Each structure stands twice: as structure tokens, then as C-alpha cells.
Amino acid sequence: MTTPESALPIRADLRGRPIVLRLRQPDDQIANLETEWDAWPEDLLPGSGDPTLCRLALEYDGVVVGTMSWHATDYGPTQGSRAWNIGIALAPDHRGLGIGSAAQRLLAEHLLMFSARVEATTDVSNITEQRALESAGFTREGVLRAAQHRADDVHHDLVIYSLIRNDLVGGA
Ligand SMILES: CC(C)(COP(=O)(O)OP(=O)(O)OC[C@H]1O[C@@H](n2cnc3c(N)ncnc32)[C@H](O)[C@@H]1OP(=O)(O)O)[C@@H](O)C(=O)NCCC(=O)NCCS
């Protein structure tokens, strides 16, 4: 199977000169490229054993009515750059009762004790989930184009929402 790595090197011509992208080798001599954006103290990096995915059962009135999950989305190498992306699915007979909004708010508040940012994505056509997230206090940030490849073999656009720790200040 071809992978991005196995398809290397990439060769092209740039203004009459060859340009090549290839795998880095241990003996490559590379100038120090560090900038002020590259200060990553080791003690701020996540441990290699940190769980990055969790699946939950959602009980309502003693009955399991759905599932929830979270997974890590890393916006940088430090622990503090880790957002939790949450997901939810309710059984059909428990939809439209406010459970989805409440459960997502609950889970987000829980995760915001451990991270500054919780996010959720949903298909641009999933108006119910968009309303549920807005009801839960999430802010719509924009559209992630062609972000999710599904069984129909189409890359679907997703809307991304977030709730951040600062949103909770003032008892939101
Ligand atoms: C999406 C889902 C989690 C929402 O949870 P829910 O408990 O059904 O939603 P709520 O009852 O909390 O309603 C949230 C908002 O959506 C609105 N809503 C509910 N059902 C709706 C429907 N069928 N169409 C449009 N809006 C709807 C409600 O009016 C409410 O809006 P409001 O707060 O402005 O009044 C749930 O419907 C579900 O599991 N759907 C199938 C799986 C899914 O789509 N998961 C998300 C994938 S990213």
C-alpha cells in the first residue's frame, strides 16, 4: 500500500532547479531552526502513557440511553495544547428531550478541569447537534472542509464548536 512516506521522495523543478522532499536521515546536517515558537520544556509534554481516547455510556433515569466519547486533539506538543473532542449518540427514543445538550455540557465542564479547551465537530447538515451544542453553551468556530471520510466514500464538511475554560468564568 502506498503511504505518504512510501511515496517519497517528491521531486520537482523550482525556477529551473530541482527541489526534493525526502525522509530525514540521522546524519543530515541541518541548521538550528529553533524559534521562539519552539520552547517545549519536557515537563510540559504529555506522558507517553496518557490515554487519548475514552468511550462512555450515558445513563438517563437508570437506563443506558446513549454513548459519549472524547479523544485528544493536540494543537502543539505540550500538555496544555491538548483539547478534548467530544462525541455523542443517543437512542432514537431519547432524542429531543434535552439530554444531548445537558450531557455535552456536563462532559465539557468535566473535561475543562483538565484542559483549557473542549471541542465538538458535527456534519454541516446535522442541525440537531449544532443546536444541542449551542444550547450547551458551545461557540461555533467555523467549517472544517472535507474533514471526515465516511462510509459513503465522501469527505464531509464538519462544523467545529468549542467551549473553553474562560467561557465558564462568571457562571456561564
Ligand atoms: C444530536 C443529539 C446528541 C442531540 O441531543 P438531543 O437530546 O436530541 O437534543 P436536545 O433535546 O438537547 O435539543 C437540542 C436542541 O436541538 C433542537 N432539536 C432537537 N431535535 C431536533 C430536530 N430533530 N431537528 C432540529 N432541531 C432539533 C432542540 O429544539 C434544541 O434546540 P433549543 O435548545 O434551541 O431548543 C441527538 O439527537 C442524537 O444522538 N442524534 C443522533 C446522533 C448524532 O447526530 N450525534 C451527533 C453526531 S456529531
The ligand as an SDF file (V2000), in Angstrom:
LIG
                    3D

 48 50  0  0  0  0  0  0  0  0999 V2000
  -27.6210   15.1520   18.2550 C   0  0  0  0  0  0  0  0  0  0  0  0
  -28.1380   14.6930   19.6160 C   0  0  0  0  0  0  0  0  0  0  0  0
  -26.9670   14.2560   20.5040 C   0  0  0  0  0  0  0  0  0  0  0  0
  -28.8290   15.9090   20.2810 C   0  0  0  0  0  0  0  0  0  0  0  0
  -29.2960   15.5380   21.5280 O   0  0  0  0  0  0  0  0  0  0  0  0
  -30.8600   15.7220   21.8750 P   0  0  0  0  0  0  0  0  0  0  0  0
  -31.0410   15.3160   23.2680 O   0  0  0  0  0  0  0  0  0  0  0  0
  -31.6610   15.0260   20.8420 O   0  0  0  0  0  0  0  0  0  0  0  0
  -31.0330   17.2870   21.6770 O   0  0  0  0  0  0  0  0  0  0  0  0
  -31.7590   18.2470   22.6910 P   0  0  0  0  0  0  0  0  0  0  0  0
  -33.0850   17.6880   23.0620 O   0  0  0  0  0  0  0  0  0  0  0  0
  -30.8130   18.5690   23.7870 O   0  0  0  0  0  0  0  0  0  0  0  0
  -32.0310   19.5110   21.7620 O   0  0  0  0  0  0  0  0  0  0  0  0
  -31.0220   20.3930   21.4710 C   0  0  0  0  0  0  0  0  0  0  0  0
  -31.5550   21.4220   20.5020 C   0  0  0  0  0  0  0  0  0  0  0  0
  -31.8370   20.8040   19.2220 O   0  0  0  0  0  0  0  0  0  0  0  0
  -33.1860   21.0420   18.8820 C   0  0  0  0  0  0  0  0  0  0  0  0
  -33.6630   19.8350   18.2430 N   0  0  0  0  0  0  0  0  0  0  0  0
  -33.9600   18.6680   18.8370 C   0  0  0  0  0  0  0  0  0  0  0  0
  -34.3380   17.7630   17.9250 N   0  0  0  0  0  0  0  0  0  0  0  0
  -34.2900   18.3840   16.7300 C   0  0  0  0  0  0  0  0  0  0  0  0
  -34.5720   18.0000   15.3900 C   0  0  0  0  0  0  0  0  0  0  0  0
  -34.9660   16.7430   15.1130 N   0  0  0  0  0  0  0  0  0  0  0  0
  -34.3940   18.9080   14.4160 N   0  0  0  0  0  0  0  0  0  0  0  0
  -33.9690   20.1480   14.6880 C   0  0  0  0  0  0  0  0  0  0  0  0
  -33.6780   20.5770   15.9320 N   0  0  0  0  0  0  0  0  0  0  0  0
  -33.8560   19.7110   16.9370 C   0  0  0  0  0  0  0  0  0  0  0  0
  -33.9100   21.3290   20.1520 C   0  0  0  0  0  0  0  0  0  0  0  0
  -35.0380   22.1360   19.9210 O   0  0  0  0  0  0  0  0  0  0  0  0
  -32.8650   22.0550   20.9370 C   0  0  0  0  0  0  0  0  0  0  0  0
  -32.7830   23.3820   20.4990 O   0  0  0  0  0  0  0  0  0  0  0  0
  -33.0180   24.5650   21.5280 P   0  0  0  0  0  0  0  0  0  0  0  0
  -32.1010   24.3010   22.6870 O   0  0  0  0  0  0  0  0  0  0  0  0
  -32.6480   25.7810   20.7500 O   0  0  0  0  0  0  0  0  0  0  0  0
  -34.4680   24.4650   21.8940 O   0  0  0  0  0  0  0  0  0  0  0  0
  -29.1390   13.5210   19.4750 C   0  0  0  0  0  0  0  0  0  0  0  0
  -30.2830   13.9720   18.7820 O   0  0  0  0  0  0  0  0  0  0  0  0
  -28.5550   12.3170   18.7650 C   0  0  0  0  0  0  0  0  0  0  0  0
  -27.9670   11.4580   19.4120 O   0  0  0  0  0  0  0  0  0  0  0  0
  -28.7000   12.2590   17.4290 N   0  0  0  0  0  0  0  0  0  0  0  0
  -28.1830   11.1560   16.6440 C   0  0  0  0  0  0  0  0  0  0  0  0
  -26.6660   11.0160   16.7270 C   0  0  0  0  0  0  0  0  0  0  0  0
  -25.9610   12.2920   16.3840 C   0  0  0  0  0  0  0  0  0  0  0  0
  -26.3250   13.0210   15.4800 O   0  0  0  0  0  0  0  0  0  0  0  0
  -24.9040   12.5390   17.1640 N   0  0  0  0  0  0  0  0  0  0  0  0
  -24.0330   13.6840   16.9620 C   0  0  0  0  0  0  0  0  0  0  0  0
  -23.0290   13.3120   15.9420 C   0  0  0  0  0  0  0  0  0  0  0  0
  -21.7850   14.5220   15.8080 S   0  0  0  0  0  0  0  0  0  0  0  0
  1  2  1  0
  2  3  1  0
  2  4  1  0
  2 36  1  0
  4  5  1  0
  5  6  1  0
  6  7  2  0
  6  8  1  0
  6  9  1  0
  9 10  1  0
 10 11  2  0
 10 12  1  0
 10 13  1  0
 13 14  1  0
 14 15  1  0
 15 16  1  0
 15 30  1  0
 16 17  1  0
 17 18  1  0
 17 28  1  0
 18 19  1  0
 18 27  1  0
 19 20  2  0
 20 21  1  0
 21 22  1  0
 21 27  2  0
 22 23  1  0
 22 24  2  0
 24 25  1  0
 25 26  2  0
 26 27  1  0
 28 29  1  0
 28 30  1  0
 30 31  1  0
 31 32  1  0
 32 33  2  0
 32 34  1  0
 32 35  1  0
 36 37  1  0
 36 38  1  0
 38 39  2  0
 38 40  1  0
 40 41  1  0
 41 42  1  0
 42 43  1  0
 43 44  2  0
 43 45  1  0
 45 46  1  0
 46 47  1  0
 47 48  1  0
M  END
$$$$
